[in-house]
Amino acid sequence: MEVKVRTGRGTGTIKVDVDDLKFSGLEFKLLQAERKRQAGSVTVSTGRGTGTRNLKDTPEPSEKPKPKVISRNRGTKTTKL
């Protein structure tokens, strides 16, 4: 399948052949972990290119906490959970 991918700060697109369109979920997490392991100690830039970090030192993402309140009525009222 052919997919359009944004390039160059979102100003251009290129067409890329993709076998499967799995960009989320557990399977993709495992794929990312494998790619990270294979990359080893590669230096990547962070923060708009102003800093650098070793790829193997990047922390694993944690799950987001559940919200304690939800908003209603265009954000004017809140309900505790």
DRENTORKOL-3810 file (N, C-alpha, C; in nm, 4 decimals):
REM DRENTORKOL-3810
@n.u->0.0845; n.v->-0.1167; n.w->0.0000; ca.u->0.0000; ca.v->0.0000; ca.w->0.0000; c.u->0.0892; c.v->0.1231; c.w->0.0000
@n.u->0.0487; n.v->0.2258; n.w->-0.0706; ca.u->0.1252; ca.v->0.3485; ca.w->-0.0804; c.u->0.0645; c.v->0.4549; c.w->0.0105
@n.u->0.1492; n.v->0.5217; n.w->0.0887; ca.u->0.1028; ca.v->0.6202; ca.w->0.1844; c.u->0.1788; c.v->0.7503; c.w->0.1614
@n.u->0.1106; n.v->0.8639; n.w->0.1846; ca.u->0.1778; ca.v->0.9931; ca.w->0.1788; c.u->0.2336; c.v->1.0263; c.w->0.3164
@n.u->0.3606; n.v->1.0673; n.w->0.3213; ca.u->0.4276; ca.v->1.1012; ca.w->0.4463; c.u->0.4743; c.v->1.2454; c.w->0.4377
@n.u->0.4524; n.v->1.3219; n.w->0.5435; ca.u->0.4942; ca.v->1.4620; ca.w->0.5469; c.u->0.6458; c.v->1.4700; c.w->0.5660
@n.u->0.7079; n.v->1.5675; n.w->0.5013; ca.u->0.8516; ca.v->1.5865; ca.w->0.5127; c.u->0.8830; c.v->1.7341; c.w->0.5313
@n.u->1.0024; n.v->1.7644; n.w->0.5732; ca.u->1.0523; ca.v->1.9012; ca.w->0.5792; c.u->0.9625; c.v->1.9986; c.w->0.6529
@n.u->0.9444; n.v->1.9792; n.w->0.7838; ca.u->0.8613; ca.v->2.0655; ca.w->0.8685; c.u->0.7160; c.v->2.0697; c.w->0.8223
@n.u->0.6720; n.v->1.9639; n.w->0.7560; ca.u->0.5324; ca.v->1.9558; ca.w->0.7141; c.u->0.5011; c.v->2.0300; c.w->0.5870
@n.u->0.6033; n.v->2.0757; n.w->0.5144; ca.u->0.5774; ca.v->2.1536; ca.w->0.3937; c.u->0.5684; c.v->2.0678; c.w->0.2684
@n.u->0.6181; n.v->1.9460; n.w->0.2727; ca.u->0.6148; ca.v->1.8603; ca.w->0.1550; c.u->0.5672; c.v->1.7209; c.w->0.1886
@n.u->0.5369; n.v->1.6431; n.w->0.0853; ca.u->0.4964; ca.v->1.5049; ca.w->0.1050; c.u->0.5715; c.v->1.4158; c.w->0.0081
@n.u->0.5933; n.v->1.2909; n.w->0.0502; ca.u->0.6488; ca.v->1.1905; ca.w->-0.0388; c.u->0.5613; c.v->1.0667; c.w->-0.0278
@n.u->0.5614; n.v->0.9852; n.w->-0.1312; ca.u->0.4841; ca.v->0.8613; ca.w->-0.1297; c.u->0.5768; c.v->0.7472; c.w->-0.0908
@n.u->0.5334; n.v->0.6659; n.w->0.0072; ca.u->0.6143; ca.v->0.5575; ca.w->0.0596; c.u->0.5333; c.v->0.4291; c.w->0.0531
@n.u->0.5982; n.v->0.3197; n.w->0.0127; ca.u->0.5318; ca.v->0.1893; ca.w->0.0133; c.u->0.5413; c.v->0.1292; c.w->0.1526
@n.u->0.4272; n.v->0.0910; n.w->0.2092; ca.u->0.4201; ca.v->0.0351; ca.w->0.3441; c.u->0.3495; c.v->-0.0989; c.w->0.3357
@n.u->0.4103; n.v->-0.2015; n.w->0.3991; ca.u->0.3482; ca.v->-0.3341; ca.w->0.3971; c.u->0.2250; c.v->-0.3391; c.w->0.4859
@n.u->0.2366; n.v->-0.2916; n.w->0.6080; ca.u->0.1226; ca.v->-0.2899; ca.w->0.6988; c.u->0.1167; c.v->-0.1540; c.w->0.7674
@n.u->-0.0014; n.v->-0.1089; n.w->0.7985; ca.u->-0.0208; ca.v->0.0240; ca.w->0.8551; c.u->-0.0402; c.v->0.0177; c.w->1.0059
@n.u->0.0526; n.v->-0.0445; n.w->1.0756; ca.u->0.0404; ca.v->-0.0550; ca.w->1.2200; c.u->0.1325; c.v->0.0467; c.w->1.2836
@n.u->0.0783; n.v->0.1649; n.w->1.3157; ca.u->0.1561; ca.v->0.2713; ca.w->1.3762; c.u->0.1194; c.v->0.2907; c.w->1.5222
@n.u->0.0441; n.v->0.1987; n.w->1.5820; ca.u->0.0084; ca.v->0.2104; ca.w->1.7226; c.u->-0.0187; c.v->0.0711; c.w->1.7779
@n.u->-0.0335; n.v->0.0636; n.w->1.9079; ca.u->-0.0665; ca.v->-0.0629; ca.w->1.9716; c.u->0.0568; c.v->-0.1361; c.w->2.0227
@n.u->0.0331; n.v->-0.2533; n.w->2.0763; ca.u->0.1385; ca.v->-0.3327; ca.w->2.1387; c.u->0.2418; c.v->-0.3791; c.w->2.0364
@n.u->0.1958; n.v->-0.4175; n.w->1.9184; ca.u->0.2887; ca.v->-0.4649; ca.w->1.8153; c.u->0.3890; c.v->-0.3564; c.w->1.7765
@n.u->0.3406; n.v->-0.2322; n.w->1.7649; ca.u->0.4299; ca.v->-0.1223; ca.w->1.7291; c.u->0.5261; c.v->-0.0903; c.w->1.8428
@n.u->0.4797; n.v->-0.1015; n.w->1.9687; ca.u->0.5684; ca.v->-0.0788; ca.w->2.0833; c.u->0.6850; c.v->-0.1769; c.w->2.0812
@n.u->0.6537; n.v->-0.3040; n.w->2.0514; ca.u->0.7585; ca.v->-0.4049; ca.w->2.0453; c.u->0.8550; c.v->-0.3764; c.w->1.9309
@n.u->0.8022; n.v->-0.3311; n.w->1.8187; ca.u->0.8860; ca.v->-0.2964; ca.w->1.7039; c.u->0.9786; c.v->-0.1799; c.w->1.7387
@n.u->0.9248; n.v->-0.0791; n.w->1.8073; ca.u->1.0068; ca.v->0.0349; ca.w->1.8489; c.u->1.1164; c.v->-0.0074; c.w->1.9461
@n.u->1.0829; n.v->-0.0943; n.w->2.0401; ca.u->1.1817; ca.v->-0.1409; ca.w->2.1372; c.u->1.2937; c.v->-0.2166; c.w->2.0674
@n.u->1.2591; n.v->-0.2964; n.w->1.9690; ca.u->1.3594; ca.v->-0.3717; ca.w->1.8931; c.u->1.4496; c.v->-0.2767; c.w->1.8139
@n.u->1.3909; n.v->-0.1745; n.w->1.7518; ca.u->1.4699; ca.v->-0.0764; ca.w->1.6769; c.u->1.5640; c.v->0.0000; c.w->1.7698
@n.u->1.5145; n.v->0.0335; n.w->1.8895; ca.u->1.5956; ca.v->0.1054; ca.w->1.9876; c.u->1.7126; c.v->0.0188; c.w->2.0336
@n.u->1.6864; n.v->-0.1100; n.w->2.0536; ca.u->1.7916; ca.v->-0.2020; ca.w->2.0963; c.u->1.8977; c.v->-0.2160; c.w->1.9875
@n.u->1.8555; n.v->-0.2260; n.w->1.8612; ca.u->1.9500; ca.v->-0.2410; ca.w->1.7507; c.u->2.0326; c.v->-0.1148; c.w->1.7298
@n.u->1.9753; n.v->0.0014; n.w->1.7575; ca.u->2.0469; ca.v->0.1271; ca.w->1.7363; c.u->2.1625; c.v->0.1423; c.w->1.8338
@n.u->2.1495; n.v->0.0870; n.w->1.9547; ca.u->2.2576; ca.v->0.0941; ca.w->2.0521; c.u->2.2771; c.v->0.2341; c.w->2.1075
@n.u->2.4024; n.v->0.2783; n.w->2.1118; ca.u->2.4315; ca.v->0.4090; ca.w->2.1709; c.u->2.4446; c.v->0.5150; c.w->2.0615
@n.u->2.3349; n.v->0.5474; n.w->1.9993; ca.u->2.3306; ca.v->0.6516; ca.w->1.8974; c.u->2.2876; c.v->0.7813; c.w->1.9640
@n.u->2.3496; n.v->0.8916; n.w->1.9279; ca.u->2.3134; ca.v->1.0209; ca.w->1.9840; c.u->2.2032; c.v->1.0822; c.w->1.8992
@n.u->2.0950; n.v->1.1250; n.w->1.9647; ca.u->1.9832; ca.v->1.1890; ca.w->1.8955; c.u->1.9681; c.v->1.3308; c.w->1.9487
@n.u->1.9182; n.v->1.4198; n.w->1.8626; ca.u->1.8986; ca.v->1.5578; ca.w->1.9060; c.u->1.7610; c.v->1.5733; c.w->1.9674
@n.u->1.7498; n.v->1.6640; n.w->2.0656; ca.u->1.6248; ca.v->1.6869; ca.w->2.1364; c.u->1.5971; c.v->1.8355; c.w->2.1445
@n.u->1.4759; n.v->1.8705; n.w->2.1793; ca.u->1.4411; ca.v->2.0087; ca.w->2.2070; c.u->1.4708; c.v->2.1036; c.w->2.0933
@n.u->1.4118; n.v->2.0807; n.w->1.9787; ca.u->1.4320; ca.v->2.1643; ca.w->1.8587; c.u->1.5767; c.v->2.1668; c.w->1.8134
@n.u->1.6491; n.v->2.0597; n.w->1.8429; ca.u->1.7866; ca.v->2.0502; ca.w->1.7980; c.u->1.8865; c.v->2.1191; c.w->1.8871
@n.u->1.8436; n.v->2.1663; n.w->2.0030; ca.u->1.9349; ca.v->2.2397; ca.w->2.0913; c.u->2.0078; c.v->2.1493; c.w->2.1894
@n.u->1.9619; n.v->2.0273; n.w->2.2075; ca.u->2.0273; ca.v->1.9368; ca.w->2.3013; c.u->2.0491; c.v->1.8008; c.w->2.2382
@n.u->2.1300; n.v->1.7189; n.w->2.3023; ca.u->2.1537; ca.v->1.5834; ca.w->2.2545; c.u->2.1329; c.v->1.4856; c.w->2.3685
@n.u->2.1005; n.v->1.3620; n.w->2.3309; ca.u->2.0775; ca.v->1.2569; ca.w->2.4298; c.u->2.1174; c.v->1.1243; c.w->2.3669
@n.u->2.1682; n.v->1.0362; n.w->2.4480; ca.u->2.2002; ca.v->0.9030; ca.w->2.4013; c.u->2.0705; c.v->0.8236; c.w->2.3906
@n.u->2.0476; n.v->0.7573; n.w->2.2804; ca.u->1.9201; ca.v->0.6892; ca.w->2.2566; c.u->1.8930; c.v->0.5804; c.w->2.3599
@n.u->1.9973; n.v->0.5094; n.w->2.4015; ca.u->1.9737; ca.v->0.4016; ca.w->2.4987; c.u->1.9382; c.v->0.4552; c.w->2.6367
@n.u->1.9670; n.v->0.5843; n.w->2.6650; ca.u->1.9340; ca.v->0.6444; ca.w->2.7940; c.u->1.7947; c.v->0.7063; c.w->2.7968
@n.u->1.7221; n.v->0.7003; n.w->2.6864; ca.u->1.5885; ca.v->0.7571; ca.w->2.6803; c.u->1.4946; c.v->0.6737; c.w->2.7673
@n.u->1.4196; n.v->0.7365; n.w->2.8579; ca.u->1.3316; ca.v->0.6590; ca.w->2.9465; c.u->1.2130; c.v->0.5997; c.w->2.8700
@n.u->1.1629; n.v->0.4901; n.w->2.9207; ca.u->1.0445; ca.v->0.4282; ca.w->2.8620; c.u->0.9222; c.v->0.5123; c.w->2.8971
@n.u->0.8267; n.v->0.5258; n.w->2.8054; ca.u->0.7081; ca.v->0.6059; ca.w->2.8356; c.u->0.6218; c.v->0.5385; c.w->2.9420
@n.u->0.5636; n.v->0.6195; n.w->3.0280; ca.u->0.4753; ca.v->0.5664; ca.w->3.1314; c.u->0.3310; c.v->0.6002; c.w->3.0949
@n.u->0.2375; n.v->0.5291; n.w->3.1555; ca.u->0.0971; ca.v->0.5525; ca.w->3.1263; c.u->0.0514; c.v->0.6825; c.w->3.1911
@n.u->-0.0417; n.v->0.7491; n.w->3.1252; ca.u->-0.0940; ca.v->0.8746; ca.w->3.1773; c.u->-0.1870; c.v->0.8470; c.w->3.2946
@n.u->-0.1858; n.v->0.9319; n.w->3.3972; ca.u->-0.2793; ca.v->0.9128; ca.w->3.5077; c.u->-0.4215; c.v->0.9480; c.w->3.4645
@n.u->-0.5171; n.v->0.8848; n.w->3.5280; ca.u->-0.6562; ca.v->0.9141; ca.w->3.4955; c.u->-0.6935; c.v->1.0524; c.w->3.5491
@n.u->-0.7755; n.v->1.1267; n.w->3.4767; ca.u->-0.8137; ca.v->1.2596; ca.w->3.5249; c.u->-0.8996; c.v->1.2509; c.w->3.6510
@n.u->-0.8830; n.v->1.3478; n.w->3.7409; ca.u->-0.9606; ca.v->1.3489; ca.w->3.8650; c.u->-1.0922; c.v->1.4219; c.w->3.8475
@n.u->-1.0997; n.v->1.5109; n.w->3.7499; ca.u->-1.2237; ca.v->1.5810; ca.w->3.7217; c.u->-1.2456; c.v->1.5830; c.w->3.5703
@n.u->-1.3707; n.v->1.5942; n.w->3.5298; ca.u->-1.4025; ca.v->1.6124; ca.w->3.3889; c.u->-1.4826; c.v->1.7412; c.w->3.3759
@n.u->-1.4670; n.v->1.8080; n.w->3.2647; ca.u->-1.5374; ca.v->1.9350; ca.w->3.2475; c.u->-1.6626; c.v->1.9143; c.w->3.1638
@n.u->-1.7613; n.v->1.9986; n.w->3.1905; ca.u->-1.8878; ca.v->1.9955; ca.w->3.1172; c.u->-1.9263; c.v->2.1385; c.w->3.0824
@n.u->-2.0296; n.v->2.1536; n.w->3.0020; ca.u->-2.0833; ca.v->2.2839; ca.w->2.9671; c.u->-1.9760; c.v->2.3810; c.w->2.9171
@n.u->-1.9105; n.v->2.3440; n.w->2.8139; ca.u->-1.8053; ca.v->2.4281; ca.w->2.7530; c.u->-1.6928; c.v->2.4604; c.w->2.8500
@n.u->-1.6691; n.v->2.3723; n.w->2.9444; ca.u->-1.5605; ca.v->2.3920; ca.w->3.0383; c.u->-1.5948; c.v->2.4784; c.w->3.1570
@n.u->-1.7205; n.v->2.5145; n.w->3.1740; ca.u->-1.7573; ca.v->2.6023; ca.w->3.2847; c.u->-1.7854; c.v->2.5262; c.w->3.4130
@n.u->-1.8202; n.v->2.3980; n.w->3.4052; ca.u->-1.8475; ca.v->2.3170; ca.w->3.5236; c.u->-1.7593; c.v->2.1946; c.w->3.5236
@n.u->-1.7255; n.v->2.1456; n.w->3.6430; ca.u->-1.6452; ca.v->2.0261; ca.w->3.6544; c.u->-1.7159; c.v->1.9242; c.w->3.7431
@n.u->-1.6892; n.v->1.7972; n.w->3.7179; ca.u->-1.7445; ca.v->1.6883; ca.w->3.7958; c.u->-1.6298; c.v->1.6034; c.w->3.8454
@n.u->-1.6245; n.v->1.5761; n.w->3.9766; ca.u->-1.5201; ca.v->1.4900; ca.w->4.0323; c.u->-1.5507; c.v->1.3457; c.w->3.9984
@n.u->-1.4456; n.v->1.2684; n.w->3.9747; ca.u->-1.4646; ca.v->1.1261; ca.w->3.9458; c.u->-1.4413; c.v->1.0432; c.w->4.0684
END
